[in-house]
Amino acid sequence: MIDMGALLKTFIYLVSASLLYPVLVLLAVLVLLIIVYAGAFFAEWLERVRLKRCPAPELPDQLNTGRPSAAVSHRVNQYLEKLRIAKNNAGEVAVENLLQSTTHALWKSMDRFRLLVRVAPSLGLIGTLIPMGTGLAALGQGDMTRLTTDLVIAFTTTVVGLAVGTAAFFFYIVRRRWIEEDVRNMELATELAMAGPERMDYEILSAAAR
């Protein structure tokens, strides 16, 4: 008679053991990704450090010109160019759609950091528990060499997963603040572009007050 309990235990053990190398590969990929994201992050940080500081009352005038400004990021300058084209060629509906699609794309770009914050520690935990199971099995057989190797893998995967998750969380927090600033400038530029001549002074003053 087939022992279903032993069969299920063996099946789960094989599935768990077979996940070790895919987890290690994924962790290596995440390390490479966080290095790439770190390079992009510091490049943007250098750009923002070099931005020309602009008093709040003067910012609406710079955004209303429709030309690139040294006071805002490259994202906002690219948006200003697209805004000028949309306003001249398509009208108010196209401008509104441009603003919504641009802001949606910016916030969507943050999903990769949120994913890394959750996935990297989870993979690190999986990479810890799998070798611990095989290590305990080796300990029962008196194989101390195998136990030592499995423990090294277990602890290093934990460290790597937590390091990637921590770095991703730091990048997420700082970059979210940058995107909030860019979105605010884009909304201000859109309001100024679509305001009529009789409302221009009011828009500038109210935007500066905010």
Buried (B, 14 or more C-beta within 10 A) or exposed (E): EEEEEEEEEEEEEEEBBEBBEEBBEBBEEBBEBBEEBBEEBEEBEEEEEEEEEBEEEEBBEBBBEBEBBEBBBEBBBEBBEBBBBBBEEEEEEBBEEBBEEBBEEBEEEBEBBEBBBEBBBEBBBBBBBBBBBBBEBBBEEEBEEBBEBBBEBBBBBBEBBBBBBBBBBBBBEBBBEBBEBBBEBBEBBBBBBBBEEEEEEEBBEEBBEE
